[in-house]
């Protein structure tokens, strides 16, 4: 993990997520790219070019202000500024198509309904439309090094090595135990065989497997994280077409709409 894309709308929520990531990777050799997307709310004015230039100036001014805040706390951090005209989704899609990023970081407030983020786009929209691994940080999350990482799984079709590379990097980077949890809705056939196959993806890592029961998958995961004092939840968002209970897109959506802990969201496409 080397290149991290940080999204900002200059809000406290976005800044908290940026600082959380910088603190977490403080001892690592990372390159950061701080992106602000801006767009015009109207286009019929004859002064649209002038307005666009003014917004571009304001965007860059805001980025430089954020960079100053970052360097006050992390003077050695390597941060490149990206001011991009367009919607958030279009701007990020363009950026991740042009360059490879190992992780995308964004924040959310974690209220009853997900707040609009970055000029009206939503955090879930980023997760839904951008295939880059996402690290989502709720505004209320107090920083803790990831001494324990939870990985939610149904033990059936485990994702590929490429998909799980970010979480494998993290557990090696922080020497964290990796705790798998399955919220049971039925017995898992060949459980031992499934566990052995999954463990082979994480050589040298302290892995364990746990099974809990709850009315909903999201509640079961969050309760397990609380009870086991874990710092990060890892979820895999599978491609559309898979409709099993555990990895249905609605589970990820529910977790994002009501985030209780930092989440690493991977894409199995």
NORBEL-V881415 format. One line per field, one symbol per residue. ss: DSSP state (A for helix, B for strand, O for the rest). phi: phi as a letter, one per 40 degrees, with the letter a starting at -180 (. if undefined). burial: 1 if it has 24 or more other C-alpha atoms within 12 Angstrom, else 0. A space follows every 10 residues. Layout:
ss = ???
phi = ???
burial = ???
//
This chain:
ss = OOBBBBBOOO OAAAAAAAAA AAAAOOOOOO BBBBBBBBOO OOOOOOOAAA AAAAAAAAAA AAAAAAAAAA AAAOOOOBBB BBBBBOOAAA AAAAAAAAOO OOBBBBBBOO OOOOOOBOOO BOAAAAAAAO OOOBBBBBOO OOOOOOOBBB BBOOOOOOOO AAAAAAAAAA AAAAOOBBBB BBBOOOOOOO AAAAAAAAAO OOOOOOBBBB BBOOOOAAAA AAAAAAAOOO OBBBBBBBOO OOOOOOOOAA AAAAAAAOOO OBBBBBBBO
phi = .bbbcbcabg cccccccccc ccccbdcbcb bbbcbbbbac cabcccbdcc cccccccccc cccccccccc cccbccccbb cbbbchcdcc ccdcccccbc bcabbabacg ccbcccbffg cbdcccccbb ccdbbbbccc cccacccabc bcabgccccc dcccdcccdc cccbfccbbc bbccbacccf dccccccccc cbcgbcbabb bbbacbcccc cccccccbfc bbbbbbcccd hcbcccbddc cccccccbcb adbbbbbbb
burial = 1011111111 1111111111 1101110001 1111111111 0000000000 0000110011 0111011001 0001001010 1111111110 1110110000 1111111111 0001111110 1111111111 1111111110 1010111111 1111110110 0011111111 1111011111 1111000000 0000100110 1100111111 1100001111 1111100001 1111111100 0000011110 1111111111 111111110
//
